[in-house]
Amino acid sequence: MNIIDRFLEDDLLGVRFALNVFIATAVTWVLLRLVSDLNPIWAIASMIASSDPVWLQAKRTFRGRILNAAIGCLVGLLFLVVGGPKEWTMPIALALTVLLSTYVVRIPVMWRQAPITAAIVIASGAAHHSRIWGIEHGLLKVAEVIFGCLVGITVSWVMSKTWPVAPPGIRTQAPPKPGG
C-alpha cells in the first residue's frame, strides 16, 4: 500500500484531525494569551483530547471529559479543604474519584480524567502547602481544561458542518491495486 492509498482509505480522517487540532490550537493559544496571559498547555492538551473529526465521537469524548473533570474537581476540592494540602490525601482522593467515576457517573469515555483532575487540584495545594493557593490554582487549571474542551468540541462541530465525515461503513475504500 502506498502513501496515497493510506490517505484515501479513511476519507482523509488524519488530515481532518490535523486540521481540527491546528485550528483549535491557534484559537486556544491566542484567546488564552490575549485574555489572561496564561500558559495554554493544559487547555491545549484538553482541546486535543476533546477533538475528533467524527462529530459523534467528539461529542461522547467531550461529555465524558467534562463530567469526569467535574467529579475530579469536586473530590479534589473536598479533600483539599477537609484534609488540607497534605500528600497523604492524594492516594485516598484518587481512589475515591475512580470509584465515583466508574460506579456513579458511569461514563467510560475519559474515566481517567476524574482522578487526573483530582490530582491537579490536590497537588496544587500540596506543592505550596496552602489550602487557599491550592483551591485557587486548582480551579484555574480546571477552568483551563474546560476551556480547552469547549474549544475542541466547537472546532470539531464547525469542521463537521464544513467538511462532513461519512458514517462508518459508508466510507470510501481505497481503489483496489491493479492485478489484485
N, C-alpha and C positions, 0 to 999 in steps of 0.2 A: 504494500500500500504506500503510495507516495504522499507527500505532504499536502498536496491539494486535495486528495481524496479524504484525508483526515479532517480538513477544514469543512468539507462538504457533507461528511457523513452524519453530522448532528446539526445541520442547518446553522452553522456558524455560532453555536452556543458559547464557545470560548471567546469569540470575538465580541459577542453581545455582552458577556460578563465583563470582559476587559473594558468595554466602553462604559458600562454601568459604573464600574469601580473608578475609572478615570474621571467621569463627570462628578460622581458623588464625593470623591476625594477633593477635587477642586472646590466644590461648594462648601464642604465641611471645613477645609483649611481656611478659605477666605472668610467665611462667616465667623468662625471662632477667633481668628486673628483680628478681624475688624471690631467685633463686639466686645471681646473680653481679653484679648492678647493672651489666651491660654495656649498651652501646648496641645495640639489637637490629636495626639496619638491615641488616647482612649476612645475618642469619638470615631476616629478613622478605623480602628480595629473593630468597633461595634458596627460601623457602617458596612464594612466588608462582610461581616457575619450575617447581616440582615439583607444583603443584596443578592439578587438572583435574577437571571434573565427569564425564568419561568415564574410568572406572577403568582400563581397559587403556592409555589414553594416559598417565595419571598414572604408571602402573607403568613404562612404557617410558621416560618422561622421568626418573623417579627413578633407574632403573638406569643410564642414560647419564650423568646428572649425578654420581652417586656414583662410578662407575668413572673418569670423566674428571677429577673433582676429586682422586681418589687419585693418578692419574698426574701431574697438575699439581703436587700437593703433593710427591710424591717427587722429581720433577725439580727443582722449586724448592729443596727442601732440599739436594739433591745439589749444585746449583750454588752455593748459599749457603755450604755447608760447604767445598767444594773451591775454588771461585773467590773466595770471600769476598763481602762486601757491596759489590760494585762494579757500577756502572751498565752496564759493557760485557758483563756476564754475561746481562743481560736478553734482548737480541735472540737470542743463541745458544740460551739455555734455552727461550725461547718457540717458536723454530723447531723445536727438537728435540721439544718437547712436542707440537706439532701433528703432526709425523711419527709419533711413537709412538701418538698418539690415532687418527690416520687409518689407519695401516698395521698396527699391532699390536693395539690394543684393538678397533678397527673397529666401534664403536657410533656411528652417525652422529647419533643424537639427543644433543644437547648436546656436540658436538665442541668448541665454543668454550669450554666450561667448563675444559678442561685447561690451555690457555695462560693463561686468566684466573686460575686458581688458582696457577699457577707465578708469574705476575706479582705476585700478592698476597704470596706468600712472599718472593720476592726483593726486592720494593720495601720490605717491612718492614725488612729488614736494611740496604738501601742508604740509606734515609731517615735512619737513625740511625747508620750506619757501624759496626754491631756485628753480628757473627755470632750471638752468643747472644741478643741482643734480637730480632733478625730471626727466628731459629728459634722463640723463644717466642711472639712476636707473630703470626708467620705461622701457626703451629699453632693458636693461639687463633682466628684468623679462619677457618681451615679448619674447625675444630670448630663454629664458629657457622654456617657454611654447611651442614655436615652436619646439625646440629640443625634448621635451618630446613627442609631437605629431608625429614627424618623427620617433622616436624610436618605439612608439606604433604601427604605421602603418607598419613599416618594420617588426617587430616581428610578427604582425598579418599576413602579406603576407607570410613570411617564414613558419609560422605554417600552413597556408592554403595549402601550397605546400607539407609539410611533413606529415600532418595529416588532409586531406580534410574533410570538413563537407558536408554531403548530403544536397541538396537544401530542403527547407521546403516542406512538403507534401510527400517526399520520405524517410523521416527519419524512422528509426526503431522504432517500437512501443514495449512497454514493453509486455512481454508474458502475455496472459490472466491468471487470477488466476484460479486454479483448481475449478471446480464446478460453475464457473460464467462466 
